[in-house]
Structures are given as C-alpha cells and as structure tokens.
Amino acid sequence: MFAHAQIRAEVVDPNGRSLGEGDIPLEALRSPKTLIRRITPGDQTRWNRAVAGAKQSALPYPPIIVEPYGEEGTRIEDIGFDFGDNP
C-alpha cells in the first residue's frame, strides 16, 4: 500500500467477537490465499478500485477485520497474481 505502514483493523476471536480496534502493521498481515485472481473484467475492476483507494493519503475504507493466527498464511507482499492464460 502506497506510503502506508499500517492499516486500521478490528481484531476478532474465532467466534467473531470483537477484541477491539487498532492499527496493525502491514508486515504482520497474513492471507490464506497465495494468489489474487485478475482473470475476468470484474476481477480487474475490483483490483483497480483497491489500488486507487490505497494511493490515497487517508485510507477511505472502514477497518478490515482480522483474526489472529500467528505466522500462518502468506505474507501480503508475497501474494502473487493469477492472470489465467494472459500473464
């Protein structure tokens, strides 16, 4: 995310109960996904909207919802893209 080192997040337990809100370092975020799909026009539209929002100095989104899992998952910066047959 352009010029952002952290993001506002609501932390929830495995039952979905809120444990509170805070700023989470981007480097601490992990995803269960290893790829972001960018095959269909709809996929690309969602990606373009996310990129445009991330370029703003104040993020225009509500807090993301995260559940602590430790070091499991893929680091955000290591997630690749799935372009189908058109890299």
C-alpha positions as CSV (number, residue, x, y, z in Angstrom):
1,M,0.0,0.0,0.0
2,F,1.5,3.2,-1.2
3,A,3.2,5.1,1.7
4,H,1.2,3.2,4.4
5,A,2.9,1.1,7.0
6,Q,-0.2,0.1,8.9
7,I,-3.9,-0.3,8.5
8,R,-6.9,0.2,10.8
9,A,-8.3,-3.2,11.9
10,E,-10.9,-4.8,14.1
11,V,-9.5,-7.9,15.8
12,V,-12.0,-10.7,16.3
13,D,-11.7,-14.0,18.1
14,P,-12.6,-17.4,16.3
15,N,-16.3,-16.9,17.3
16,G,-16.4,-13.4,15.6
17,R,-16.5,-11.5,18.9
18,S,-14.6,-8.2,18.7
19,L,-11.4,-7.9,20.7
20,G,-11.1,-4.2,19.8
21,E,-9.8,-2.0,17.1
22,G,-6.3,-0.8,16.5
23,D,-3.6,-0.1,13.9
24,I,-2.0,-3.2,12.5
25,P,1.4,-3.2,10.8
26,L,1.0,-4.3,7.2
27,E,4.0,-6.6,7.6
28,A,2.1,-8.5,10.3
29,L,-0.9,-9.3,8.0
30,R,-1.2,-12.9,6.5
31,S,-3.6,-14.2,4.0
32,P,-5.0,-17.7,3.5
33,K,-4.7,-17.1,-0.3
34,T,-1.4,-17.2,-2.3
35,L,-2.8,-15.6,-5.4
36,I,-5.1,-12.7,-6.3
37,R,-7.3,-13.6,-9.3
38,R,-7.2,-11.0,-12.1
39,I,-8.7,-13.0,-14.9
40,T,-12.2,-11.5,-15.6
41,P,-13.1,-7.9,-16.2
42,G,-14.8,-7.9,-12.8
43,D,-11.6,-9.2,-11.1
44,Q,-9.7,-6.4,-12.8
45,T,-12.2,-3.7,-11.8
46,R,-12.0,-4.8,-8.1
47,W,-8.2,-4.7,-8.3
48,N,-8.2,-1.2,-9.9
49,R,-10.6,0.1,-7.2
50,A,-8.4,-1.3,-4.4
51,V,-5.2,0.2,-5.9
52,A,-6.9,3.6,-6.3
53,G,-8.0,3.6,-2.7
54,A,-4.6,2.5,-1.4
55,K,-3.0,5.5,-3.2
56,Q,-4.9,8.0,-1.0
57,S,-3.2,9.5,2.0
58,A,-6.1,8.6,4.3
59,L,-7.4,5.2,3.5
60,P,-11.1,5.6,2.6
61,Y,-12.1,2.1,3.9
62,P,-13.6,1.0,7.2
63,P,-11.3,-1.1,9.4
64,I,-10.5,-4.5,8.0
65,I,-11.5,-7.5,10.2
66,V,-8.6,-9.8,11.2
67,E,-8.4,-12.9,13.3
68,P,-5.1,-13.7,15.0
69,Y,-3.4,-16.8,13.5
70,G,0.2,-16.2,14.3
71,E,2.6,-16.8,11.4
72,E,0.2,-19.0,9.3
73,G,-0.7,-17.9,5.8
74,T,1.1,-15.9,3.1
75,R,2.6,-12.5,3.8
76,I,0.7,-9.8,1.9
77,E,3.8,-8.8,0.0
78,D,4.3,-12.4,-1.2
79,I,0.9,-12.9,-2.7
80,G,1.0,-13.3,-6.5
81,F,-1.5,-12.7,-9.3
82,D,-3.5,-15.2,-11.3
83,F,-3.9,-13.8,-14.8
84,G,-5.1,-17.1,-16.3
85,D,-3.5,-17.7,-19.7
86,N,-2.7,-14.0,-20.2
87,P,0.3,-13.0,-17.9
